[in-house]
Amino acid sequence: MTASPNWSSNNVNDMLSIGDSLVRVARLMHEHTSKLELALEGKYGNDGADPRIRLLSDSLRVSSIADQELSNVSQKMQRMVTQTQGMGGQGGQGGLAATNGKAITNASSTDASHRELELTMSISNLTKERNEIETLYGIAQVLNSTLKFDEVLRRVMDQVIAVVNAERGFLMLVNPASDELEFTIARDKTAQPISEAAFNKISRSTVSRVIQTRQAVLADDAMSDVALQAQASILANKIRSILCAPLIVRGVCIGAVYVDSRINANLFSPKYLELLQAFCNQAAIAIDNARLFTRVNEDKQYMDNIFASIANGVVTTDANGYIKTFNAAASEILKLRSEQVVGKPYQEAFSVLPQLGLVELLQRSFTQYDPGKIVPPVPVDSEIAGRGPVNLNFYVTPLRDQEAYIGMALVIDDRTALKQAEAQAKTVRRIFERYVHPNVVQQLMQNPMAINLGGETKEISVIFADIRGFTRLSENSAPEDVMNLLNRYLKIMCEAVWEEEGTLTAFLGDALMAIFNAPLEQKNHAMRAVRAAWKMRLAIMEYQRTQPQETPVSFGIGVNTGLATVGNLGSQGRMQNYTAIGDVVNVASRMQNGVSDNMVLINESTYIQAYRFIETGQSFPMSVKNKSAPLNVRYLTGMK
């Protein structure tokens, strides 16, 4: 029996056509089954009693069986085609046993057909290899066209789905910190993103195995694959074809690419697996480069943020003296915009500020560079347009990459505000150290801005104290004795004021004036003023008791509370005194003039604020100059 060489070819073609038809029918059946599943599990899942729903359920069962059977038939057809192609030449050789000339002719014809078939197959294989190389080359171009991490991931996924004609694809990466597998991106065959929830509906154990073994996995029909049937996700989600390959770069597995189909079995051939592995080798490099680029950008952004937030000005140059960086602080200090200097030689950039000597300083640093020498700071007192007087310190440091010289760094320490604060603190000390307690002076110097030296209106408490009989004492005593006696009494009264952190504002011959609640705020200033006045009285009386040989003198003290204007008094540039002016001061002075010897008199405004801490006599009216109505005053008799 003889067989025509065309018999096998024709039958193969028929079987291929039948296989294609089966695939189309299987696809339609699978899609129909999926729709039925969604309907029964979702909208109609709770209507089992309805006979129409039961009919749908039966339809789903039949569709599922038919779906599985069609898949099995399709696989068998594929195997038959493969076997028939392999035996195409052997069937014809059985008829070559005859030795006549026709048999020899037939044999020669068959050999020629075989050689032609082999040549055709060889050309076809070369064409496929060329196409695969072109595909990989195109993929490499696409992947390497960007370094944005998210964009690289998107392109990787879209390319792999297109290359293997998958229904959907997932890309998982291993977290370098936790070594855990993390969902990264998922796409479908229409290049649309898939939600992260779908990640739980893939064969995760397949992905984990691929990452652990670093071996790709191909499943023609996962539903009937004995090795995969134990995986619940495959059965639950009816996954048919699976292709998964590791992403390996520099010997490290950084993740995996997974694609599948829930419609078609036998979708992926071994050739696709090879192509996917080659693709993943490129994708891994692209992903690693994008990761590195992102990390470098984040580090650069971090350094830029630090660089921008540094209070000192920072300027760097390259080895040729061209300015490379110029931070915001340098721009603010020197009043130069970044675009005016970056990319220019320092000689040109700083030529607009000759008064600072920057060009000469950097020139010396370039020409006299000594890697072992520490360059001391260079102080500069000058003026900058738009700022006025400045006090700056310049630090110049060489920049080295290992041992190679790569440029200079200029750090500008702006000490202008500090110098101004120091000058203001000196002014505060000069003004107040003679009048207030040293502790108060220290507080004022720590925060000079806490006071308004230019003058302000605020409530204060005022003490006026006067030594009586000073004129008579001056007539009967030597001048130096009078001065010494006066100083002793004034010292006693000053110490009482300082103990309550009051401010001495004036010495008026034999009298003194003190205020409270200025220059620093004192919430209980009225009570402090009354307590200071009482301490004055007790200290003077104790002094007189212990010094009976001295000429006895008497005194009077008045305390008043109210609004006054406080600040510096004197000509501009030669401030003479920190004092208070206003009606409250005048009234306190006139109260002191009318007080009985060795007594303290307080006004009603002071009593209202301090009555809980003091003891007084009965109030009485007191007429004073320039006041139409008498004052309501009291004598202080003690402290509670």
Backbone torsions as a table, in degrees:
resi	resn	phi	psi	omega
1	MET	NA	131.9	-179.9
2	THR	-110.6	156.8	179.6
3	ALA	-129.3	135.5	179.0
4	SER	-73.6	140.0	176.6
5	PRO	-58.1	-26.6	-177.4
6	ASN	-79.8	-16.4	-177.6
7	TRP	-61.3	-48.0	-179.4
8	SER	-64.5	-41.5	-178.4
9	SER	-63.9	-42.5	-179.2
10	ASN	-65.5	-43.3	-179.3
11	ASN	-66.0	-37.1	177.3
12	VAL	-60.9	-43.6	179.9
13	ASN	-62.7	-40.6	178.6
14	ASP	-62.8	-44.1	-178.9
15	MET	-65.6	-36.7	176.8
16	LEU	-63.1	-40.5	179.4
17	SER	-65.4	-41.3	178.2
18	ILE	-63.7	-40.9	179.3
19	GLY	-60.9	-42.0	179.0
20	ASP	-62.8	-41.7	179.1
21	SER	-62.8	-42.8	178.9
22	LEU	-60.9	-40.6	179.7
23	VAL	-62.0	-42.9	-179.7
24	ARG	-65.1	-43.6	178.8
25	VAL	-63.9	-42.3	179.7
26	ALA	-61.4	-39.5	-180.0
27	ARG	-64.3	-46.5	179.4
28	LEU	-62.4	-41.6	179.7
29	MET	-64.6	-40.1	-179.7
30	HIS	-66.6	-42.1	178.0
31	GLU	-62.9	-42.1	178.5
32	HIS	-62.8	-41.6	178.9
33	THR	-61.8	-41.9	-180.0
34	SER	-63.1	-40.5	179.3
35	LYS	-64.9	-41.2	177.9
36	LEU	-63.0	-40.6	179.0
37	GLU	-60.3	-47.2	-179.2
38	LEU	-61.7	-40.6	-178.2
39	ALA	-66.4	-45.0	-176.6
40	LEU	-74.1	-33.5	-179.7
41	GLU	-80.3	-23.2	-175.3
42	GLY	-107.6	-87.9	-170.1
43	LYS	-63.9	-41.8	-174.3
44	TYR	-108.4	16.7	-173.5
45	GLY	-64.5	-26.5	-175.5
46	ASN	-103.1	12.1	-177.1
47	ASP	-111.4	46.7	-176.0
48	GLY	-65.1	-22.4	-178.1
49	ALA	-77.0	-19.3	-178.0
50	ASP	-72.7	125.7	-179.1
51	PRO	-61.7	-29.4	177.6
52	ARG	-67.8	-35.6	178.0
53	ILE	-69.9	-37.9	177.1
54	ARG	-63.1	-36.5	176.8
55	LEU	-63.5	-41.3	175.9
56	LEU	-62.5	-38.3	179.3
57	SER	-64.4	-42.5	176.9
58	ASP	-63.5	-40.3	178.3
59	SER	-60.9	-40.4	177.9
60	LEU	-63.6	-41.1	-179.5
61	ARG	-63.9	-44.6	179.3
62	VAL	-64.2	-42.3	-179.9
63	SER	-62.5	-39.7	179.9
64	SER	-64.7	-42.8	178.4
65	ILE	-63.9	-45.9	179.7
66	ALA	-62.9	-38.9	178.3
67	ASP	-59.0	-46.0	-178.9
68	GLN	-67.8	-42.4	-179.4
69	GLU	-64.3	-43.7	178.3
70	LEU	-60.6	-37.4	177.2
71	SER	-62.9	-43.5	179.9
72	ASN	-64.4	-44.4	179.2
73	VAL	-61.5	-41.6	179.6
74	SER	-60.2	-42.1	178.8
75	GLN	-63.6	-44.1	-180.0
76	LYS	-62.0	-42.1	177.9
77	MET	-60.0	-39.4	179.7
78	GLN	-63.7	-42.2	179.4
79	ARG	-66.4	-39.3	179.0
80	MET	-63.6	-41.7	178.2
81	VAL	-60.9	-43.3	-179.0
82	THR	-63.6	-43.3	-179.8
83	GLN	-66.0	-41.8	-178.6
84	THR	-64.4	-39.3	177.8
85	GLN	-63.9	-35.6	-179.4
86	GLY	-73.1	-24.4	-176.2
87	MET	-104.1	9.7	-174.3
88	GLY	-55.1	-35.0	-176.5
89	GLY	-88.1	-21.8	-172.5
90	GLN	-75.9	-35.0	-178.8
91	GLY	-60.9	-32.8	-177.7
92	GLY	-78.7	-20.3	-174.8
93	GLN	-74.9	-19.2	179.3
94	GLY	-63.9	-24.1	-178.4
95	GLY	-92.9	11.7	-177.6
96	LEU	-98.7	12.1	-177.8
97	ALA	-70.6	-26.0	-179.5
98	ALA	-67.7	149.0	-176.0
99	THR	-106.8	7.3	-179.1
100	ASN	-74.4	170.9	-176.5
101	GLY	-62.6	-32.8	-179.4
102	LYS	-66.7	-37.8	179.4
103	ALA	-64.4	-41.5	179.5
104	ILE	-63.0	-40.7	179.1
105	THR	-63.3	-43.5	178.5
106	ASN	-61.1	-40.3	179.9
107	ALA	-63.3	-43.1	179.6
108	SER	-63.3	-39.8	179.8
109	SER	-65.3	-39.7	-179.9
110	THR	-65.7	-43.7	178.2
111	ASP	-59.0	-41.4	179.4
112	ALA	-64.4	-39.6	179.2
113	SER	-64.3	-40.5	178.8
114	HIS	-62.7	-43.8	-179.7
115	ARG	-63.5	-38.2	179.1
116	GLU	-65.9	-40.4	179.4
117	LEU	-65.0	-42.4	178.8
118	GLU	-62.3	-41.5	179.1
119	LEU	-64.3	-41.8	179.7
120	THR	-62.9	-44.3	179.4
121	MET	-64.1	-38.3	179.3
122	SER	-63.5	-44.8	178.4
123	ILE	-62.9	-41.0	-180.0
124	SER	-62.4	-42.8	179.2
125	ASN	-63.8	-42.9	178.9
126	LEU	-62.6	-39.6	178.3
127	THR	-62.5	-43.3	178.6
128	LYS	-61.8	-44.8	179.7
129	GLU	-61.4	-41.3	178.2
130	ARG	-62.9	-43.7	179.1
131	ASN	-62.4	-39.6	178.9
132	GLU	-64.9	-41.2	178.5
133	ILE	-64.1	-42.8	178.0
134	GLU	-62.6	-39.4	178.4
135	THR	-62.7	-47.4	179.7
136	LEU	-64.5	-38.3	178.1
137	TYR	-63.6	-43.6	177.9
138	GLY	-63.5	-39.8	178.2
139	ILE	-62.6	-44.4	179.3
140	ALA	-59.2	-41.4	178.3
141	GLN	-62.9	-43.8	-179.5
142	VAL	-64.1	-47.2	-176.6
143	LEU	-65.8	-36.4	-175.8
144	ASN	-88.2	4.2	-178.6
145	SER	-81.3	-5.8	178.5
146	THR	-149.7	155.1	175.6
147	LEU	-116.9	8.1	176.8
148	LYS	-75.0	124.7	-170.3
149	PHE	-57.8	-51.5	-177.6
150	ASP	-63.0	-37.3	-179.8
151	GLU	-69.0	-38.9	177.4
152	VAL	-61.5	-45.7	179.8
153	LEU	-60.5	-43.0	-179.7
154	ARG	-62.8	-44.1	-178.8
155	ARG	-67.9	-38.6	177.3
156	VAL	-57.7	-47.5	-175.7
157	MET	-67.3	-44.7	-179.4
158	ASP	-64.6	-37.2	-179.2
159	GLN	-68.6	-44.1	-176.7
160	VAL	-67.8	-37.8	177.6
161	ILE	-63.5	-41.0	179.6
162	ALA	-67.5	-38.3	-176.1
163	VAL	-67.2	-44.4	-175.4
164	VAL	-100.6	2.3	177.1
165	ASN	58.9	44.2	-178.0
166	ALA	-82.9	163.7	176.4
167	GLU	-79.2	-38.2	-179.2
168	ARG	-156.2	162.4	-179.2
169	GLY	-144.8	148.6	179.5
170	PHE	-129.8	142.7	175.9
171	LEU	-122.6	121.8	179.3
172	MET	-115.8	139.7	178.6
173	LEU	-121.9	148.4	176.9
174	VAL	-85.9	124.3	177.3
175	ASN	-66.6	119.6	-177.2
176	PRO	-61.9	-28.8	-176.9
177	ALA	-80.0	-47.2	-175.4
178	SER	-98.4	-11.6	-177.1
179	ASP	63.1	21.2	179.4
180	GLU	-97.3	146.4	177.7
181	LEU	-77.8	128.4	-175.9
182	GLU	-126.5	137.8	172.7
183	PHE	-62.2	132.7	-177.4
184	THR	-118.6	-51.7	-179.9
185	ILE	-157.6	148.9	175.7
186	ALA	-141.0	140.0	-178.8
187	ARG	-139.3	158.0	174.9
188	ASP	-109.0	-178.6	-173.2
189	LYS	-71.1	-10.1	175.1
190	THR	-96.6	13.6	178.8
191	ALA	64.8	30.5	176.8
192	GLN	-105.4	145.8	-179.4
193	PRO	-69.8	150.3	176.0
194	ILE	-112.3	141.4	-177.1
195	SER	-67.1	159.7	-179.9
196	GLU	-64.7	-24.9	-179.8
197	ALA	-60.3	-30.6	-180.0
198	ALA	-67.4	-17.6	-179.9
199	PHE	-62.0	-29.0	-178.9
200	ASN	-80.4	-5.3	-178.2
201	LYS	-107.9	18.2	175.9
202	ILE	-110.6	171.8	179.2
203	SER	-79.8	85.0	-176.9
204	ARG	-67.6	-32.1	178.8
205	SER	-65.9	-31.9	175.3
206	THR	-64.4	-43.6	179.6
207	VAL	-63.2	-44.3	-179.7
208	SER	-61.8	-40.7	179.6
209	ARG	-64.4	-40.5	179.8
210	VAL	-63.1	-42.3	-179.2
211	ILE	-68.3	-38.7	-178.8
212	GLN	-71.2	-42.9	-176.8
213	THR	-89.4	-17.6	-176.2
214	ARG	61.1	26.7	178.3
215	GLN	-116.4	133.1	180.0
216	ALA	-70.2	155.9	-178.8
217	VAL	-126.4	134.1	175.0
218	LEU	-127.2	125.9	176.6
219	ALA	-123.6	117.4	179.7
220	ASP	-67.1	-45.8	178.4
221	ASP	-144.2	93.4	-174.0
222	ALA	-61.3	-27.6	-178.4
223	MET	-66.1	-29.7	-178.1
224	SER	-109.8	3.2	179.0
225	ASP	-78.6	117.0	-176.8
226	VAL	-58.9	-36.8	-177.5
227	ALA	-69.6	-21.8	-175.7
228	LEU	-110.1	-9.6	-175.5
229	GLN	-64.8	-22.6	-179.4
230	ALA	-73.4	-12.7	-178.0
231	GLN	-83.9	116.7	-174.0
232	ALA	-60.6	-36.5	-176.3
233	SER	-64.2	-33.8	-179.6
234	ILE	-68.8	-44.8	-179.5
235	LEU	-69.5	-43.9	-176.2
236	ALA	-65.6	-37.4	-175.1
237	ASN	-103.0	4.7	175.2
238	LYS	52.4	50.0	179.1
239	ILE	-78.1	130.5	-175.6
240	ARG	-100.2	-69.1	-176.8
241	SER	-103.1	135.9	-179.1
242	ILE	-132.1	138.0	173.9
243	LEU	-139.4	124.4	-177.0
244	CYS	-142.8	131.4	-177.7
245	ALA	-136.5	146.7	-178.9
246	PRO	-78.7	154.7	172.5
247	LEU	-103.8	108.2	-175.1
248	ILE	-120.4	129.8	176.8
249	VAL	-140.5	131.0	-178.4
250	ARG	51.8	39.5	176.3
251	GLY	78.3	4.9	-178.6
252	VAL	-116.7	130.4	176.7
253	CYS	-83.1	114.5	-176.2
254	ILE	-99.4	-3.4	-179.9
255	GLY	161.8	-159.7	-179.0
256	ALA	-154.2	154.4	173.4
257	VAL	-110.0	129.0	-177.6
258	TYR	-125.8	128.5	173.6
259	VAL	-130.7	150.1	178.4
260	ASP	-152.4	176.9	174.8
261	SER	-142.5	133.1	175.5
262	ARG	-98.5	5.4	-177.5
263	ILE	-110.2	-48.5	-171.0
264	ASN	-109.1	132.1	165.6
265	ALA	-88.8	161.1	178.5
266	ASN	56.3	31.8	-178.4
267	LEU	-74.9	-33.5	-173.4
268	PHE	-110.4	128.1	177.0
269	SER	-95.6	164.5	176.4
270	PRO	-55.1	-29.6	178.8
271	LYS	-65.2	-35.7	176.3
272	TYR	-64.1	-36.8	179.3
273	LEU	-63.2	-43.2	177.2
274	GLU	-62.9	-42.5	180.0
275	LEU	-64.6	-40.7	179.2
276	LEU	-64.2	-40.0	179.1
277	GLN	-63.2	-43.1	177.6
278	ALA	-64.0	-40.2	177.8
279	PHE	-62.3	-45.3	-177.6
280	CYS	-64.0	-31.1	176.4
281	ASN	-61.9	-41.8	176.5
282	GLN	-70.6	-42.8	-177.7
283	ALA	-62.0	-40.1	-179.6
284	ALA	-60.8	-42.1	178.6
285	ILE	-65.4	-43.5	-179.8
286	ALA	-63.1	-42.7	180.0
287	ILE	-65.8	-42.8	179.7
288	ASP	-64.1	-40.5	177.8
289	ASN	-64.3	-41.6	179.6
290	ALA	-65.2	-39.7	176.4
291	ARG	-60.8	-47.5	-179.6
292	LEU	-62.0	-42.9	179.8
293	PHE	-62.7	-42.9	178.0
294	THR	-62.1	-43.1	-179.7
295	ARG	-65.1	-41.6	178.2
296	VAL	-63.4	-41.8	178.8
297	ASN	-63.8	-40.9	178.1
298	GLU	-64.2	-42.7	177.6
299	ASP	-63.3	-40.8	179.3
300	LYS	-64.5	-43.0	178.9
301	GLN	-62.4	-39.9	178.6
302	TYR	-62.0	-45.7	179.6
303	MET	-67.4	-37.4	177.3
304	ASP	-62.9	-40.2	178.5
305	ASN	-63.5	-42.5	177.2
306	ILE	-63.2	-46.3	-178.2
307	PHE	-58.6	-41.1	-178.0
308	ALA	-72.6	-28.5	-175.4
309	SER	-89.6	-8.1	178.8
310	ILE	-64.3	131.8	-178.1
311	ALA	-71.6	-30.3	178.7
312	ASN	-78.3	149.3	173.3
313	GLY	-74.0	137.7	180.0
314	VAL	-130.4	125.3	178.5
315	VAL	-130.0	131.8	176.7
316	THR	-123.8	150.6	177.0
317	THR	-124.4	163.1	171.8
318	ASP	-88.2	-175.0	-175.6
319	ALA	-65.3	-19.9	-179.4
320	ASN	-96.2	2.7	176.7
321	GLY	90.3	9.5	176.8
322	TYR	-85.4	134.6	-177.2
323	ILE	-73.6	126.4	-178.2
324	LYS	-101.5	-41.4	-179.4
325	THR	-133.3	150.4	-176.4
326	PHE	-155.5	99.2	-170.4
327	ASN	-79.1	173.0	-174.8
328	ALA	-62.5	-36.0	179.9
329	ALA	-64.9	-40.9	177.5
330	ALA	-62.3	-39.7	178.2
331	SER	-62.2	-42.5	-179.1
332	GLU	-70.0	-39.6	-177.3
333	ILE	-68.6	-46.9	-174.0
334	LEU	-91.6	-6.8	-178.5
335	LYS	58.1	44.1	175.2
336	LEU	-126.2	139.2	176.6
337	ARG	-79.9	151.1	-178.1
338	SER	-58.2	-41.6	-177.8
339	GLU	-67.7	-15.0	177.8
340	GLN	-76.3	-21.7	-171.0
341	VAL	-122.4	-36.0	-174.7
342	VAL	-64.1	132.3	-179.7
343	GLY	88.4	-1.7	-179.5
344	LYS	-109.1	155.5	173.6
345	PRO	-63.1	144.8	-177.6
346	TYR	-60.2	-29.9	179.7
347	GLN	-60.9	-40.0	-179.9
348	GLU	-77.0	-42.7	-174.5
349	ALA	-63.4	-40.1	-174.4
350	PHE	-101.2	8.6	179.2
351	SER	-67.4	-19.6	-179.3
352	VAL	-80.4	-5.4	178.7
353	LEU	-125.4	59.0	-176.6
354	PRO	-62.9	-27.7	-176.6
355	GLN	-66.1	-19.3	-179.1
356	LEU	-87.4	-18.3	178.3
357	GLY	72.3	24.5	-177.5
358	LEU	-68.4	-39.5	-179.4
359	VAL	-60.4	-46.6	-179.6
360	GLU	-65.6	-39.2	-179.3
361	LEU	-63.2	-48.1	-179.5
362	LEU	-68.5	-34.5	178.3
363	GLN	-62.2	-44.2	177.6
364	ARG	-62.1	-39.4	-178.3
365	SER	-66.4	-37.3	179.0
366	PHE	-70.2	-42.7	-174.4
367	THR	-83.0	-25.6	-177.5
368	GLN	-112.3	31.6	-176.5
369	TYR	-63.0	125.3	177.6
370	ASP	-133.1	109.0	-175.1
371	PRO	-61.2	-22.0	-178.2
372	GLY	-96.8	3.0	-175.3
373	LYS	-106.6	132.5	176.6
374	ILE	-90.0	121.8	-177.9
375	VAL	-85.2	121.5	-179.7
376	PRO	-70.8	157.2	178.4
377	PRO	-65.4	149.5	179.6
378	VAL	-111.1	109.6	178.9
379	PRO	-79.8	142.8	-179.7
380	VAL	-137.2	124.7	170.4
381	ASP	-110.1	117.1	-175.6
382	SER	-156.1	-163.7	176.6
383	GLU	-131.4	145.2	177.0
384	ILE	-125.8	132.2	179.9
385	ALA	-58.0	130.4	-178.6
386	GLY	92.6	-9.6	179.5
387	ARG	-124.9	-36.5	-174.6
388	GLY	92.0	-152.8	-178.1
389	PRO	-62.9	137.9	178.6
390	VAL	-133.6	153.9	172.6
391	ASN	-126.7	112.7	-174.2
392	LEU	-125.0	150.8	169.5
393	ASN	-117.9	127.6	179.1
394	PHE	-104.4	129.6	174.8
395	TYR	-119.4	124.5	179.2
396	VAL	-114.9	126.9	-177.8
397	THR	-131.1	134.4	175.8
398	PRO	-70.8	146.1	176.1
399	LEU	-104.8	131.8	-177.4
400	ARG	-130.4	142.3	170.4
401	ASP	-109.3	100.4	-167.3
402	GLN	59.2	-109.6	-178.9
403	GLU	-104.6	-7.8	-176.6
404	ALA	-83.2	138.1	177.3
405	TYR	-81.5	125.3	-175.8
406	ILE	-122.0	-0.3	177.4
407	GLY	151.2	-164.1	-178.0
408	MET	-129.9	151.4	172.6
409	ALA	-119.7	128.7	177.0
410	LEU	-111.1	119.9	177.0
411	VAL	-108.7	129.3	-176.7
412	ILE	-112.0	113.7	177.5
413	ASP	-97.1	110.0	-178.1
414	ASP	-86.0	107.8	-178.0
415	ARG	-104.3	15.0	-176.3
416	THR	-60.7	-51.1	-178.7
417	ALA	-63.0	-37.7	179.1
418	LEU	-64.8	-43.2	178.5
419	LYS	-63.8	-40.9	178.3
420	GLN	-64.0	-40.1	178.6
421	ALA	-65.7	-40.1	178.1
422	GLU	-63.0	-41.5	178.8
423	ALA	-65.0	-40.1	179.1
424	GLN	-67.4	-37.8	178.0
425	ALA	-64.2	-37.9	176.9
426	LYS	-64.1	-40.2	178.2
427	THR	-62.4	-42.9	178.7
428	VAL	-61.0	-45.3	179.8
429	ARG	-61.0	-46.0	-178.2
430	ARG	-59.8	-38.9	-176.5
431	ILE	-75.6	-40.6	-166.6
432	PHE	-104.3	-19.9	-172.5
433	GLU	-62.6	-20.5	178.2
434	ARG	-84.9	-14.8	-168.5
435	TYR	-116.0	-24.6	-176.0
436	VAL	-124.0	167.0	-179.4
437	HIS	-63.2	145.6	-179.5
438	PRO	-55.4	-33.7	177.7
439	ASN	-61.6	-39.5	178.6
440	VAL	-67.9	-40.2	177.4
441	VAL	-58.8	-41.8	-179.6
442	GLN	-63.4	-41.6	177.7
443	GLN	-62.5	-40.9	-179.7
444	LEU	-66.2	-36.7	-179.3
445	MET	-72.3	-31.8	178.3
446	GLN	-69.9	-28.9	180.0
447	ASN	-140.2	73.7	-177.6
448	PRO	-60.1	-25.4	-177.6
449	MET	-75.5	-5.5	-179.1
450	ALA	-73.2	-13.0	-178.7
451	ILE	-119.2	155.4	178.5
452	ASN	-112.0	95.1	-177.0
453	LEU	-69.3	-16.8	-178.1
454	GLY	-79.3	-8.4	178.8
455	GLY	112.7	136.5	177.6
456	GLU	-154.6	155.6	178.4
457	THR	-100.3	127.9	-178.9
458	LYS	-156.2	165.1	177.1
459	GLU	-79.2	133.0	178.3
460	ILE	-137.0	166.5	170.1
461	SER	-115.5	134.5	-172.3
462	VAL	-118.4	138.3	171.7
463	ILE	-115.5	130.3	167.1
464	PHE	-117.4	127.8	177.7
465	ALA	-127.9	137.3	-174.0
466	ASP	-137.7	138.4	174.4
467	ILE	-89.1	123.3	-176.8
468	ARG	-82.7	150.8	176.2
469	GLY	74.2	22.0	-177.2
470	PHE	-66.3	-36.8	-179.8
471	THR	-65.1	-46.6	179.1
472	ARG	-62.7	-38.1	-179.9
473	LEU	-65.9	-36.7	179.9
474	SER	-67.6	-32.7	-178.7
475	GLU	-72.7	-27.2	-173.0
476	ASN	-106.6	0.4	-177.2
477	SER	-131.5	158.1	176.6
478	ALA	-65.9	147.2	-177.3
479	PRO	-55.3	-42.1	-178.4
480	GLU	-67.2	-32.2	177.7
481	ASP	-68.8	-40.0	178.2
482	VAL	-62.5	-44.1	-179.1
483	MET	-63.7	-42.4	-179.5
484	ASN	-65.1	-42.7	178.9
485	LEU	-62.7	-43.6	-179.1
486	LEU	-62.3	-43.1	-179.5
487	ASN	-64.4	-36.1	179.4
488	ARG	-64.8	-43.4	179.9
489	TYR	-68.2	-41.7	179.8
490	LEU	-65.0	-35.0	177.7
491	LYS	-62.3	-42.7	178.9
492	ILE	-60.4	-44.7	-178.0
493	MET	-69.8	-36.8	178.9
494	CYS	-63.6	-41.1	-179.1
495	GLU	-64.0	-35.8	177.0
496	ALA	-64.7	-39.3	177.8
497	VAL	-65.6	-44.6	-177.7
498	TRP	-65.9	-34.4	178.9
499	GLU	-61.1	-28.3	177.7
500	GLU	-100.3	13.2	176.1
501	GLU	58.4	39.5	173.6
502	GLY	-85.6	172.5	-179.0
503	THR	-117.5	121.3	176.2
504	LEU	-80.5	119.7	-175.7
505	THR	-108.9	-15.7	-177.8
506	ALA	-163.1	143.5	166.6
507	PHE	-116.0	115.6	-174.5
508	LEU	-113.0	75.8	-177.0
509	GLY	66.6	-108.1	-178.3
510	ASP	-95.9	14.1	-179.0
511	ALA	-127.1	161.3	174.4
512	LEU	-136.4	158.6	178.0
513	MET	-128.1	134.1	177.9
514	ALA	-134.2	148.7	178.8
515	ILE	-128.7	156.5	177.7
516	PHE	-128.6	152.1	-174.6
517	ASN	79.3	17.2	173.7
518	ALA	-156.8	139.5	4.5
519	PRO	-78.2	-19.6	179.2
520	LEU	-94.1	150.6	177.9
521	GLU	-67.9	137.7	175.5
522	GLN	-137.3	107.0	-174.8
523	LYS	-60.7	-33.9	-177.2
524	ASN	-106.7	42.8	-172.5
525	HIS	-64.0	-34.9	-179.8
526	ALA	-64.0	-45.0	178.4
527	MET	-63.5	-39.7	178.2
528	ARG	-61.7	-43.1	-179.1
529	ALA	-63.3	-44.2	179.5
530	VAL	-64.5	-42.6	-179.1
531	ARG	-65.4	-38.3	177.3
532	ALA	-63.9	-41.8	178.9
533	ALA	-62.7	-42.1	178.6
534	TRP	-64.7	-39.4	177.1
535	LYS	-63.4	-38.6	176.5
536	MET	-57.7	-49.6	-176.8
537	ARG	-60.6	-48.1	-178.2
538	LEU	-64.3	-40.8	-177.7
539	ALA	-67.7	-40.1	179.1
540	ILE	-66.1	-43.3	-179.7
541	MET	-65.5	-36.7	177.0
542	GLU	-67.5	-37.9	178.5
543	TYR	-64.5	-43.8	179.4
544	GLN	-64.4	-34.6	179.1
545	ARG	-67.2	-36.2	-177.2
546	THR	-88.2	-8.8	179.8
547	GLN	-126.0	64.7	-175.0
548	PRO	-67.2	-23.0	-177.3
549	GLN	-73.2	-18.5	-179.4
550	GLU	-77.9	157.6	177.3
551	THR	-64.7	120.7	-178.5
552	PRO	-69.0	140.7	176.4
553	VAL	-130.2	159.0	175.2
554	SER	-114.9	170.7	-176.0
555	PHE	-148.0	166.3	175.3
556	GLY	-144.9	141.9	-175.4
557	ILE	-131.6	133.2	176.0
558	GLY	-123.5	138.8	-178.5
559	VAL	-126.1	131.8	-179.7
560	ASN	-140.7	152.3	-179.7
561	THR	-129.1	136.4	178.7
562	GLY	172.1	-172.5	-178.4
563	LEU	-81.7	142.5	176.9
564	ALA	-151.4	162.5	172.5
565	THR	-98.9	123.8	-178.2
566	VAL	-117.9	147.2	178.8
567	GLY	162.8	-169.8	180.0
568	ASN	-76.8	146.0	178.4
569	LEU	-126.4	128.0	179.6
570	GLY	145.1	-179.2	-179.6
571	SER	-79.7	155.6	-179.6
572	GLN	-58.4	126.7	-179.9
573	GLY	89.9	-13.6	179.6
574	ARG	-137.0	62.7	179.3
575	MET	-64.1	128.9	-174.6
576	GLN	-98.4	-31.8	-169.5
577	ASN	-160.8	149.4	168.9
578	TYR	-102.1	118.5	-171.3
579	THR	-146.5	-175.2	178.9
580	ALA	-132.7	142.9	176.9
581	ILE	-132.5	149.8	180.0
582	GLY	144.8	174.1	-176.6
583	ASP	-61.7	-35.1	-178.9
584	VAL	-61.6	-33.0	178.9
585	VAL	-73.1	-45.0	-179.5
586	ASN	-60.8	-43.5	-179.6
587	VAL	-63.9	-41.4	178.8
588	ALA	-61.4	-39.2	178.8
589	SER	-64.8	-42.3	-177.6
590	ARG	-74.1	-29.6	174.5
591	MET	-64.1	-42.1	179.8
592	GLN	-62.8	-35.3	179.3
593	ASN	-67.0	-29.5	-174.9
594	GLY	-100.4	4.2	-177.6
595	VAL	-79.3	149.6	176.0
596	SER	-67.7	155.0	-178.5
597	ASP	-57.2	137.9	175.1
598	ASN	60.8	32.1	-179.6
599	MET	-127.5	162.4	178.1
600	VAL	-117.6	127.0	-179.3
601	LEU	-114.6	132.1	179.7
602	ILE	-121.6	145.9	178.9
603	ASN	-82.4	164.1	-178.2
604	GLU	-61.3	-36.5	-178.4
605	SER	-63.1	-33.1	177.0
606	THR	-76.3	-41.6	-178.5
607	TYR	-59.7	-40.2	-178.1
608	ILE	-58.5	-34.9	-177.7
609	GLN	-88.5	-21.8	-173.0
610	ALA	-118.5	4.4	-170.4
611	TYR	-60.9	-27.5	-177.9
612	ARG	-71.0	-15.6	-174.3
613	PHE	-112.4	-2.6	-171.6
614	ILE	-129.0	164.7	172.9
615	GLU	-120.1	136.1	-176.6
616	THR	-138.5	168.1	171.0
617	GLY	-84.9	-173.9	179.1
618	GLN	-68.9	146.9	178.0
619	SER	-72.9	152.0	177.8
620	PHE	-150.2	157.4	-179.8
621	PRO	-79.7	147.1	178.7
622	MET	-141.2	121.5	178.7
623	SER	-87.5	136.0	178.2
624	VAL	-130.6	160.6	-178.2
625	LYS	-62.4	138.7	176.5
626	ASN	70.1	15.4	175.1
627	LYS	-119.9	121.6	-177.3
628	SER	-70.9	-34.7	179.9
629	ALA	-106.1	144.9	179.3
630	PRO	-70.0	155.3	176.1
631	LEU	-81.2	154.0	173.7
632	ASN	-103.5	103.7	-171.2
633	VAL	-121.9	166.0	179.4
634	ARG	-143.5	151.1	171.9
635	TYR	-88.8	135.8	177.9
636	LEU	-80.2	127.5	-178.4
637	THR	-114.7	-8.3	178.6
638	GLY	167.2	176.8	178.2
639	MET	-115.9	140.5	178.3
640	LYS	-77.8	NA	NA
